[in-house]
């Protein structure tokens, strides 16, 4: 599909500062869409905005902050109307060791961004769409093949993406028969800052711009489940047919995802590294 043929006149993209988010924004801008850019790095967002100054809006907000995200959505709708596409792409990754109390904070923050974040992103647009007769909007959640099965040393990330897949299934069922469609995207390994520090084999490594085009074309054609690239999805399903012990042994031979603070790790916004989580409120 030619980029100019994409049917999205207004799109919202979270995690637009790098990797897949930037690639999505570039494709949408090239197609003539107005794009609401959400991220935490204003300079990176401004670089995208400079590509189409009259068709972009910048919001530097945390996707887990529901009040800030509701304000973003209200402004986006006021400026460009209800979006035809909302991509909940913001996400973080990092290894985890359950024996380390500090890593519980890693898991909490990862769940806030990767799992709660998409719900917070979608909520104001779902509400607005339900109040707008004839409204149509595609809600896209960027999960991961890592959400299909747990991997040693990667429990927080796998749990967040696995939970996102189930949340999207629930939301899809709720939206049947309405103008809202829900699309689950499960990438394998994309060449982005999140994978740059990985010390293990990454079969089927995909360029972010190629993945962005495939994602947008899939959504435009109404595909509810999009795997990037497809053959890695089939490989993952094939491995899942192995007895669990065999599968675990294969995974245990691989180097683990760097934990926050280790060489090759990527920052997790809002995380106070090395600190145990606060006690629960009484």
N, C-alpha and C positions, 0 to 999 in steps of 0.2 A: 504494500500500500504506500502510495506517495505521501510524504508528510503533510502536504497541503490538503490531502483528502481526509485527514483526521477530523472526526465530527465534534470536537471539543472546543467551543468558543471561549469558555472560561474554565480554567483548571486550578486546583489548589494542590500544591506539592509540599509535603513536609520533608525534613531532612534534605533540603535542596542545596546544602552547602558543599557537597562533594559526592563522588562516586555515582551511584545510580540516580540519586536525586538531581544532580546537576545535568546528567545526560537526559533525563526525562524533561527537565525544564527547557533545555536547548531544543529538543525535538518539538515540543509544544510551541515554543516561540517561533521556530522555523515554519510551523504550520499556520501561524497567524493568530494563535490563541492569546487571550489575556491570561497571564499566569500569576497567581498569588504565591509568593515564595516564602516559605516558613523555615527558619533555621536559627542557629545561634551565632554564626559568623557573619557579621554584617558586611565585611569586605567581600567575602565570597558571594553573597547574595547580590551585592551591588555590581559585581562583575557581570552577573547574569542580567541584571536589570538594564545595564548599559547596552545590551544587545537589542533591546526594544523598549526604550524609555517610556513610551506612551502605553505600553501593554503589560506592565508589571507593577506589582506592589510588594513591598518588603515588610516582613514581620519577624522580629527576633524574639521569639517566645519559646518557652519550654512546653513541649507537647503534653506533659503530664499535668500542667497547670490549667485546670478546667476554666477558671475565670478568664485568664488571659486568652485562651483559645476561643472562648465564646465571643470575646471582644474582637478577636481577629476575624472570626466568621461573620459577625455582624457588619464589620467594615468592608469585608470582601464582597458581601452580597449588595451592600449599598453602592459600592463603586462599579461592580461589573455584573451584578445579578447573581442568581443562584448558579453555582458552578455545575457544569455537565460532568465533571470528573473531579474526584477528591482522592488523592493518593496518599495513604498513610505509610510513608516510606521511612520516617525517622527511626533509627535503631542503633543500638550499641552492642558490642560483643566483647567477650573476655572470658578467660578461664576461671575456674572456681575449684577450691578445695574445701569440702565440707568440714574438715577437721580444723580449719582456721576460722575463728570467730569473726575476724575482720571481713572474710569473704561473704558472710551473711548480708553485710551491707551492700556488697556487689550484687548479690542476687536480688535484694529488694529494689535497688535502683534500676537494674535491668528489667525487672518486671514492670516498674513504673513507666519506663520509656517504651519498651517493646510490646507490652501487652495492654496496659492501661492507656498508653498514648494513642493507639488507633481508636479506641472507644471515645476518648476525649475529643479526638479530631473529628470523628463522624457525627457525634451527638448534635451539635447545633445545626448541621446541614440536614440531618434526618428530620429534625423538628421543623425546620423551615420548609423542606420538601413536602411534608405531610400537610402543611398549612397552605400550600400553593397548588391549586388545581392544575392538572396536566404537567406538573413538574417531572423532569427526568434527570437522574443523576447516577453515575457509576461510582460506587465506593470500592476502592482498591486497597487491600491490605497486603503489604509486602512481608510475607512470612519467610520460610526457609525450608529446604530439604532437611536441615538439622532438626526441624520440628517433627519429622516423621518418626525419629527414633533417638533415644538418648545416647550420648557419646561420653566416654570417660573424660573427666576433667572439664566438661563443657555443660554441666548440668543446668546452670542458670540460663544460658542462652537457649539450650534445647527446650527447657521448660517454658520459657517466654514465647518462643515461636510455636511450640506445640499448643500452648494455650491460645495463641492468636488464631491458629487454624480452627480450633473448636469454636472460638468466639465468632469467627466469620461464618462458620456453618450455621450457628444460631441466628445471626443477623440475616443471613440469606433466606432462611426459612420465614423469618418475620416479614421480610420485604416482598415475598412472592405475591404477584398480582398487583403490585404498585409500580410506580415509575422509578423506583430505586432498584438497582442491580448491584450485586455484591460479588467481587472477584478476588480469589485467593491466588497470590503469586508466590511460588516456591522456587527461589533461585538456588542453584548449587553454588559453585565458587565463581564470584565475579572479581575482576581486577579492580579493587577499590582500596582505600586506606584501611578498611576493616580486615582485609585479608593480607595486606602487605607484610605483616609480621609473622604469618603462619609458618611453622617449621615442618609441616607435614605435606604429603603429596596432595595436590588439588586437581584431580582429574576433571577434564572438561572446562578448565578455566575460561571464562567468557568475558569479553570486553564490555564495559559498562554501556557504551553507546549502542552496541548490538543488542544487548539485553533490553535497553530502553525501547528501541524500535519494536522488538518482539512483544514486549509487554503492552505497548499502546495499540499495536495492531490486534493483539489478542482480545483486549478489552473492546475495541471498536467492533470486532466480529462477534462479541457476546460470549466469549469463552469464560466460564466461571472458575476454571482451574487452569492456571498457566505455570508450567514448569520450565525453568531456564537453566541450561538447555534441556530439551526433552530427553535425550538419550541418557543423561545422568539420572534423570528420574527413573527411567527403566532399570538402570544399573542398581540404584538404591533399592528398588522394589525386589530385584532379583536377590540381592544380598539379604534382604529381610526374610527370604524363604529359608535361609540357613537356620539350623538350630541356634538358639540364643547363645549357648556357650561358645559355639564356633564363631559366631558374629562378634561376640565380646573379645575373644582372643585376637581376632584380626584388628579390632580397634585398639586394643591395648598395646599393640606393637608400634602404633603411630605416635610421634611426638605430640604433646598436648598443646592446646591453645594457650598462649601466654596469659598469665594472670595480670591484673592491673598492677603496674609498677615494675613488671619484669620486662626484659629486653624484647622488643617487638610488639608490645601491647599498645592499644590505642586508648586515649583518655575516655573516661565515662563522665559526662557533665553532671555536676551535682553530687559526685561521690567524694566523700572524705575517706581517702584510702587508708587502710590499716587500722581504722577505728571500728570497734564492735558496734552493733546496732544498739540504739537506746532501749531501755526496758519498756515493755508495753504500758500504756496508760491504765491507771486504775480508777 
